[in-house]
Amino acid sequence: MPVGVPTTRTNDFNLTRSELIELAYKQIGVLEDGDTLRASLLTDGVKCLNLILRQLADEELYLHAPV
């Protein structure tokens, strides 16, 4: 099981966009626990996440947030 991935499914597990990007950088070894995410890394992460979401939408796969 990858680090940081919950082992049980719950409906109240929420991450902010920044937390998700920070977790991704930690999983690929760019950040260590306790490191601060630099603004430039966050900006690059947001761009990558937007590209992933756009690709999913192009394939008609959508992620929905609870309202």
LINHU-V174598 format. One record per residue. N is the residue number from 0. RES is the residue in one letter. NEAR is the number of other C-alpha atoms within 10 Angstrom. D_FIRST is the distance of its C-alpha to the first C-alpha in whole Angstrom. Layout:
[[N RES NEAR D_FIRST] [N RES NEAR D_FIRST]]
This chain:
[[0 M 6 0] [1 P 7 4] [2 V 9 7] [3 G 10 9] [4 V 8 7] [5 P 10 9] [6 T 8 8] [7 T 6 12] [8 R 7 14] [9 T 8 17] [10 N 6 20] [11 D 6 20] [12 F 8 17] [13 N 10 19] [14 L 10 19] [15 T 8 22] [16 R 13 22] [17 S 14 22] [18 E 13 19] [19 L 15 17] [20 I 21 19] [21 E 22 18] [22 L 20 15] [23 A 16 14] [24 Y 17 17] [25 K 17 15] [26 Q 14 12] [27 I 9 14] [28 G 10 16] [29 V 13 19] [30 L 16 19] [31 E 14 19] [32 D 9 18] [33 G 6 22] [34 D 10 23] [35 T 9 25] [36 L 17 24] [37 R 10 27] [38 A 9 29] [39 S 9 29] [40 L 14 25] [41 L 17 25] [42 T 13 28] [43 D 12 26] [44 G 19 23] [45 V 16 25] [46 K 12 27] [47 C 13 23] [48 L 15 22] [49 N 12 25] [50 L 12 26] [51 I 12 22] [52 L 15 24] [53 R 14 27] [54 Q 13 26] [55 L 13 24] [56 A 12 27] [57 D 10 29] [58 E 9 27] [59 E 9 28] [60 L 11 24] [61 Y 12 25] [62 L 8 22] [63 H 6 25] [64 A 6 25] [65 P 4 26] [66 V 3 30]]
